[in-house]
Amino acid sequence: AMLAARALPARALPTGRGSGLWALFAAPWPGASLCLPPSFDAARCDRRFFPKMAKKRDLIRTWKIRSGDQVWVNSGKEKGNSGEVLLCDPRRNMLKVKGLNVRKVKDDEGNYRFIEKKIHYSNCALVDPVEGRPTRVSLTFTEEGDAIRISHRSGHVIPWPDNPRDLKTQVEHDEGPKDTKPEKALQKTYDYHADHEALRLARLTMSKYNRGQQ
């Protein structure tokens, strides 16, 4: 016996404002709304947990602040506080300041801890080490091409902080039985002329390179 298909109730398509492309997705049966594409409001609320990258035209070309500098926050909820720069993010024009703009997060083990969130570059001012107050900075270049920061408040030179990579000490380890000796590693074992002659003889034996030769 053949089963008669149940007739689905027809659903009138909208004809007023909002009709058009979205009218094609009208659900004529219960549960069909699950197949509809997400709304624009849902896509707008789905935000990332990191700041967006700055546009190419908005990137700061010359950074006068580096990791290890003392900065003073001149805007935002941390206005009036100062701290040490932990990280610089040139792609987003932002930086992290130690102890400022902290957030409480939960790690994988279920423990809560505080981490520093990024602050925009324009909200931070470099601290003059002579007077201990925020100041504007100008750059001058030496004959060797090195950049020097000069404070507008005191007129003194603000030295660049040390690179954290240079402060890392090299870890020494004991040589094992499988370690190669430095003299053995630096020994020259490749002979260019012998290899070139071997390659020339190999090409002579291949018909690909000596076609048309008697």
C-alpha positions as CSV (number, residue, x, y, z in Angstrom):
1,A,0.0,0.0,0.0
2,M,1.2,3.4,-0.8
3,L,1.5,6.0,2.0
4,A,-0.1,9.2,1.3
5,A,2.2,12.2,1.9
6,R,0.9,14.6,4.4
7,A,0.3,18.0,2.9
8,L,2.3,20.7,4.6
9,P,0.5,23.9,5.4
10,A,1.5,26.6,3.1
11,R,3.2,29.6,4.7
12,A,2.7,33.0,3.2
13,L,5.9,34.8,2.2
14,P,6.4,38.3,3.5
15,T,5.5,41.0,1.1
16,G,6.4,44.1,3.1
17,R,9.7,45.4,4.4
18,G,12.4,42.7,4.8
19,S,11.1,40.6,1.9
20,G,13.3,39.4,-0.9
21,L,16.3,37.1,-0.3
22,W,15.3,36.2,3.2
23,A,11.9,35.2,2.0
24,L,13.4,32.2,0.3
25,F,14.5,30.9,3.7
26,A,11.0,31.0,5.1
27,A,10.4,27.7,7.1
28,P,7.1,26.1,6.1
29,W,7.5,23.2,8.7
30,P,8.4,23.1,12.4
31,G,12.1,22.9,13.1
32,A,13.1,24.4,9.8
33,S,14.4,27.5,11.5
34,L,17.5,25.5,12.5
35,C,18.5,25.5,8.8
36,L,18.3,29.3,8.5
37,P,21.6,31.2,8.2
38,P,22.8,33.1,11.3
39,S,21.5,36.6,11.7
40,F,23.7,39.6,11.4
41,D,23.2,40.4,15.1
42,A,24.6,37.0,16.1
43,A,27.6,37.5,13.8
44,R,28.2,40.9,15.3
45,C,28.1,39.5,18.9
46,D,30.6,36.7,18.1
47,R,33.7,38.7,18.9
48,R,37.2,37.5,19.4
49,F,39.1,37.6,22.7
50,F,42.0,39.6,21.2
51,P,42.1,43.1,19.8
52,K,41.9,43.5,16.0
53,M,45.0,44.2,14.0
54,A,45.4,47.8,13.0
55,K,45.0,48.8,9.4
56,K,48.1,49.4,7.4
57,R,47.5,53.2,7.2
58,D,47.1,53.3,11.0
59,L,50.3,51.5,11.9
60,I,52.8,53.5,13.9
61,R,56.0,53.6,11.9
62,T,58.4,54.8,14.6
63,W,58.0,53.3,18.0
64,K,59.6,55.3,20.8
65,I,58.7,52.8,23.5
66,R,60.2,49.4,24.0
67,S,59.9,46.5,26.5
68,G,61.5,47.6,29.8
69,D,60.6,51.3,29.6
70,Q,58.7,53.1,32.3
71,V,55.5,54.6,31.0
72,W,52.7,56.7,32.4
73,V,49.1,56.1,31.4
74,N,47.3,59.3,30.4
75,S,43.9,58.0,29.4
76,G,41.5,55.3,30.3
77,K,40.6,53.6,33.7
78,E,44.3,53.3,34.6
79,K,44.8,57.0,34.1
80,G,47.6,58.4,36.3
81,N,49.3,55.1,37.0
82,S,52.7,54.1,35.8
83,G,54.5,50.8,35.2
84,E,57.0,48.8,33.2
85,V,56.3,47.8,29.7
86,L,56.2,44.0,29.4
87,L,55.3,43.5,25.7
88,C,55.0,45.6,22.6
89,D,52.6,44.6,19.8
90,P,53.4,46.8,16.7
91,R,50.7,45.0,14.6
92,R,48.0,46.3,16.9
93,N,49.6,49.5,18.2
94,M,49.3,48.2,21.7
95,L,51.5,47.3,24.6
96,K,51.3,45.6,28.0
97,V,52.1,47.4,31.2
98,K,53.0,45.5,34.4
99,G,50.2,45.6,37.0
100,L,47.9,47.7,34.9
101,N,44.6,46.8,33.1
102,V,44.5,43.4,34.7
103,R,41.8,40.8,34.1
104,K,40.8,37.8,36.1
105,V,40.9,34.6,34.1
106,K,40.5,30.9,34.8
107,D,43.2,28.5,33.6
108,D,42.9,24.9,32.6
109,E,43.4,23.6,36.1
110,G,40.4,25.7,37.4
111,N,42.5,28.3,39.3
112,Y,41.9,32.0,38.9
113,R,44.8,34.4,38.2
114,F,45.2,37.9,37.0
115,I,46.8,38.8,33.7
116,E,47.7,42.2,32.1
117,K,45.7,43.2,29.0
118,K,47.0,45.5,26.3
119,I,46.8,49.2,26.3
120,H,46.9,51.4,23.2
121,Y,50.1,53.1,22.4
122,S,48.5,56.6,22.3
123,N,47.4,56.2,25.9
124,C,50.9,55.8,27.2
125,A,53.7,58.4,27.7
126,L,57.3,57.7,28.4
127,V,58.5,58.7,31.9
128,D,61.5,61.0,32.1
129,P,64.1,59.3,34.3
130,V,65.5,62.6,35.4
131,E,62.3,64.2,36.7
132,G,60.2,61.1,37.0
133,R,57.3,62.7,35.1
134,P,55.7,61.9,31.7
135,T,57.2,63.6,28.7
136,R,57.2,63.8,25.0
137,V,60.1,62.3,23.1
138,S,61.9,63.2,19.9
139,L,64.4,61.1,17.9
140,T,67.7,62.1,16.6
141,F,70.2,60.0,14.7
142,T,73.9,59.7,15.0
143,E,76.5,59.5,12.2
144,E,76.4,55.7,12.6
145,G,72.6,55.8,12.1
146,D,71.7,54.9,15.6
147,A,68.5,56.5,17.0
148,I,68.6,58.5,20.3
149,R,65.6,59.5,22.4
150,I,65.6,63.0,23.8
151,S,63.2,64.2,26.4
152,H,61.3,67.4,25.8
153,R,60.9,68.0,29.5
154,S,64.5,67.9,30.7
155,G,66.4,67.7,27.4
156,H,68.4,64.7,28.5
157,V,68.9,61.5,26.5
158,I,66.7,58.6,27.5
159,P,68.7,55.4,26.9
160,W,67.1,52.5,25.2
161,P,66.3,49.5,27.5
162,D,68.3,46.3,27.2
163,N,66.9,43.7,24.8
164,P,65.5,40.8,26.9
165,R,66.9,38.3,24.5
166,D,70.5,39.5,25.2
167,L,69.9,39.1,29.0
168,K,69.3,35.4,28.7
169,T,72.2,33.3,29.8
170,Q,73.3,30.4,27.6
171,V,72.7,27.1,29.3
172,E,75.8,24.9,29.4
173,H,75.5,21.2,29.2
174,D,77.9,18.3,29.6
175,E,79.1,16.6,26.4
176,G,77.8,13.1,26.0
177,P,79.2,10.1,24.1
178,K,77.2,10.9,21.0
179,D,78.1,14.6,20.8
180,T,80.3,15.6,17.9
181,K,83.6,17.2,18.7
182,P,84.0,20.8,17.6
183,E,87.1,20.0,15.7
184,K,85.3,17.2,13.8
185,A,82.3,19.4,13.1
186,L,84.5,22.2,11.7
187,Q,86.6,19.8,9.5
188,K,86.2,20.5,5.8
189,T,85.1,17.3,4.1
190,Y,83.5,18.6,0.9
191,D,85.7,18.8,-2.2
192,Y,84.0,21.0,-4.9
193,H,86.4,20.1,-7.7
194,A,86.0,16.3,-7.1
195,D,82.3,16.6,-7.0
196,H,82.2,18.7,-10.2
197,E,84.3,16.1,-12.0
198,A,82.1,13.2,-10.8
199,L,79.0,15.1,-12.0
200,R,80.6,15.8,-15.4
201,L,81.5,12.1,-15.9
202,A,77.9,11.1,-14.9
203,R,76.4,13.4,-17.5
204,L,78.6,11.9,-20.2
205,T,77.2,8.5,-19.5
206,M,73.6,9.8,-19.8
207,S,72.0,9.9,-23.2
208,K,70.0,12.9,-22.2
209,Y,73.0,15.2,-22.3
210,N,75.0,13.8,-25.2
211,R,72.4,13.5,-27.9
212,G,73.7,14.3,-31.4
213,Q,77.3,13.7,-30.3
214,Q,79.3,11.1,-32.3
